[in-house]
Amino acid sequence: MDLKLTPVKLRGRVTPPASKSQAHRALIAARLSAGESKLRNLARSEDIDATERCMRTLRASSDNQSLLDCGESGSTLRFLMPVALALRGGGVFTGRGRLMERPQGPYFAIFDEKGIFYRQEDGVLTLRGLLPPGVYRLPGNVSSQFVTGLLYALPLLGEDSEIQLTSPLESRGYVDMTVDVLARFGIRVENQGYERFLVPGGQKYQAAELTIEADWSQAAFWYAAIALGSQVEVEGLNPFSIQGDMVIVPHFQRLSRPGDWDIDVSDCPDLVPPLAVMAAVRRGTTRLVNAARLRMKESDRLVTVRQTLAALGADVEEGADSLTIRGRPALEGGVTVDCQNDHRIAMMVAVAATACERPVTLTGAECVAKSYPAFWEDYRALGGTFS
């Protein structure tokens, strides 16, 4: 779907969709529980549908040959690899886009150590073996998703286990969210300074009720629109949320003032697109640092952010793990840009168009369905104009 976005400031109130990160975790815990759980405010998206689909397959069959289609959801794949080993002695995983290209090195190193068979070829990952209790060592600076996957699987084993991190944990907020959701479903985990996690074995997930919070990651795009001159009120967010991406608020406040800023995004990589578009239209230079993990998202997000904003007229320089953005009063626009099937790039372009001097044509705009299916409806309701 191609959209021609007309430059116009947005105005009105908007409530972001339910947190995709919390919803993934709640769905997995609910499906691992005996009895009926109630999840309120569960917004559907392609990623959430992938987790629901795979969990139904895991719970419906004891066959470890069943195909688990993760779509384009990295969370679904990484969360469920250890769960499938614990529940069914393996599974066959597949996906779309760049998903099966994403690195799984921390898991593969564990599988080698534990004697678990794995094979990845032609976009299909096959796992065979039983996940044993014991000590699991992995780096904390690759992705917190590996830690989360193990935290869901290890309580199902017969004996106690321990996760030991060999490097500092990044994206701590996501692990905090995991531990919080596990506790709501009756699972005990002891976090020892983000270096060790002690997980008692023989635990059982208990049915629970949970209301999914509004998503601070998606709210960040509306904060970016405000920074670029729109008058938007973002509603329905929990100001005391455990979501790590609520750091968008202090970052927004910082970038709303003139000056040069360095922002470490190692704990909030999903905020790079909205932060980058804020930085593009302001007085001062902004450096987004420690962002190397963005190279293995739906797109190489360091490349796509740079290319897309530069095409719109921004001054952006890409480093090995950083972006340097020198702010300008406005963006030129007047071009066609491709979001590279990356939902966060599409939303970034929508916000950037509000600060352009000429219309912008966005190709592949439908990819927002991955995380925020109602984005274009909300954009139009706020006065956004496109055809």
C-alpha positions, 0 to 999 in steps of 0.5 A: 500500500502506497500513501501520499502524506500531505504535510499537516500538523496533528491535533487531538487525543490518542490512546496507543494500543496495548503493549506488544511486549507485555501481551507476548509475555502474558499470552505465553504464561496464560497458555502454559497455565491450567485453568482459564486466564483473562487478558483484558485490553489485548490488542491484535497485531501480526506479532501477537497473532504469531505468539497466539498461533504458536502457543496453541500449536504447542499446547494442542499437540505433543508432536515435536514435528509440528510447524511453529510459524512465527511470522516476523516476530523475533519475540515469538521465536526467541521466547518459544525455542526453550519453551518448545524444548521443555514442553515437547522436546523440540519443534520446527520453527519458520518465519517470514522476512528477515526473521530467520536471519536474526542471530541465535548464537547464544541459544546455539552455544547453549544447545551445543553444551547441553547436547540439543540438536539444532539445524537451520536451513532454507528458512526452517529451524529444527530443534530436538532434545529435552531442556535439562535443569542446570546452569545456563550461561549467556551474554546479556548484551545481545538481546534480553529475549534469550533471557526471557525465553529461558525464564519461561522454560526453566520453571517447567523443569524438574529441578532448579536452574540458574541463568548466569550472564557473562556480560552486562544485561541490556534492555533490563526493562524487558527482563523486569517485565518478564519477571513481573508477568511470571510472578502474576502467573505464580512463577518465582524467579530470584534476580540477583543483580541482573547477573544471576537469575535463580529459577526453582524447578517443578513450578506450575503456571497458575491462571491469572487475570491481567489488563495489558497496559498501553504501549509506551513504545508506540506512544513514542511516535506521538511524542515525536509528533509533539516535538515536531509541532503537533498538538497531541495529547497521549492518553491511557498510559501508566505513568508508573509502568515497568515498561522500559520505553517510558524513558521516551518522556525524559528523552522527549524533554531533553530533545525539546530544548536546544543543545547537543545530546548523547542518548544511550539507546542500549536499553531502549533500541525500539525508540531509535526511529522516534528519537531520530525524527525528533532529532532531525527537526531541532536546534542542536546535534543528537547522537544515538549511541550503543545501537548496534542491535538495530542492524538485525531488526525487520530491517537494518534499522541504522541504515533505514533510519539514515537513508529514510531521513536523509531522503526527506532532507535530514542531516544524518550520519551513520556509525558502526553502532550510532547515528549522529543527527544535526537538527534542521528547522524543517525537512524538505520532503517531496520524495518517495521513500520505502519503509523496507517492510519495517513497521517502525520506519513507516511510523517514523515517516508518518511523523516526519511528514508533519514537518516536511515542506512538500508531500511524501509518498510512503511505499509499503505502509501496510507493514504497521499491522505488525505492531499497530494495525490502527495506526493510520486510523489514529493518524487520520483521526488526528488530522493527518492527511493522506491519499 
